Amino acid sequence: MKWFRLPLGAIQTNCYIITEEDGTCLIIDPGDEGAKLIEWLKNKKLKPAAILLTHAHFDHIGAVDQVRDFFNIPVYLHINEKKWLSDPALNGSQFFPMAEPMRIKPADHFLNKEEKMVLGSFEFFVFETPGHSPGSVSYYFEKEGFIFSGDALFKGSIGRTDLAGGNEKQLLKSIHEKLLSLPEGTWVLSGDGPETTIEEEMDTNPFLNGF
């Protein structure tokens, strides 16, 4: 299994593609530039099976409808943000000058608990990691040793908590209980910026000291 990072849009939010040897893939957070993403997938001869959203802020959802409709695939989102895709106030698009107000069609499936998921040949765990937003989740691929943390944890930083439903205390609790409890060698693939590891963030992230 391989993963690819594609920074998309004005904010260069990370979209991730996880691929199997047979060309099937999962798309995590197609935030913008749907035509560019579709062309990239076609050039790689990949067959998307689903879109997984870590949360529903505008910079993570901008290309959802275009990609979903082109490949006819389902979208997964936590139920705590069920209304966010279609509400520019909740998804934040109405507050950022570089974004048009976004009204995305509803997700096809709603996550409502922590569980092991199987989508075709992909097996992974869903962790509820709220704080940056109330429905933030992280997708943990245990066998492969990486986790997609959305905007919960970054290299040297943590997610902002000043948007709708943000809660700093809750975010730090999520990070410490759900993410930092993973094996130290686990790769953290964040919504922005480069990859890091659990060990590196435990040792060097200034936002996590003294919690």
Buried (B, 14 or more C-beta within 10 A) or exposed (E): BEBBBBBBBBBBBBBBBBBBEEEBBBBBBBBBBBEBBBEBBEEEEBBBBBBBBBBBBBBBBBBBBBBBEBBEBEBBBBEBBBEBBBBBEBBBBBEBEEBEEBEBEEBEEBBEEBEEBEBEEBBBBBBBBBBBBBBBBBBBBBEBBBBBBBBBBBBBBBBEBEBBBBBBEBBBBBBEEBBBEBEEEBBBBBBBBEBBBBBBBBEEBEBBEEE
